[in-house]
Amino acid sequence: MDIYAGNLAWATNDDSLRAAFEAYGEVTSARVVVDHVSRRSKGFGFVEMPNEEEAKAAVEALNGSE
């Protein structure tokens, strides 16, 4: 399941995004979108989790969290 992760802290990177979702199951990929010029996070990213049940649990748990 592909998951959009928005409103991320500027300090969030691929590894910290992956770690947040791995607490709920297997993560295939986690990527924070960065500006090509400034190399700063754009504040959103994408996470791919192969198990839909785990993905839904992660979304429910992390939605609205900081």
Secondary structure as the mmCIF struct_conf table of DSSP 4:
data_model
#
loop_
_struct_conf.conf_type_id
_struct_conf.id
_struct_conf.beg_label_comp_id
_struct_conf.beg_label_asym_id
_struct_conf.beg_label_seq_id
_struct_conf.end_label_comp_id
_struct_conf.end_label_asym_id
_struct_conf.end_label_seq_id
STRN STRN1 ASP A 2 ALA A 5
BEND BEND1 ASN A 7 ASN A 7
TURN_TY1_P TURN_TY1_P1 TRP A 10 ALA A 11
HELX_RH_AL_P HELX_RH_AL_P1 ASP A 14 GLU A 22
TURN_TY1_P TURN_TY1_P2 ALA A 23 TYR A 24
BEND BEND2 GLY A 25 GLY A 25
BEND BEND3 THR A 28 THR A 28
STRN STRN2 SER A 29 VAL A 34
TURN_TY1_P TURN_TY1_P3 HIS A 36 SER A 38
STRN STRN3 SER A 41 GLU A 48
BEND BEND4 PRO A 50 PRO A 50
HELX_RH_AL_P HELX_RH_AL_P2 GLU A 52 LEU A 62
TURN_TY1_P TURN_TY1_P4 ASN A 63 GLY A 64
#
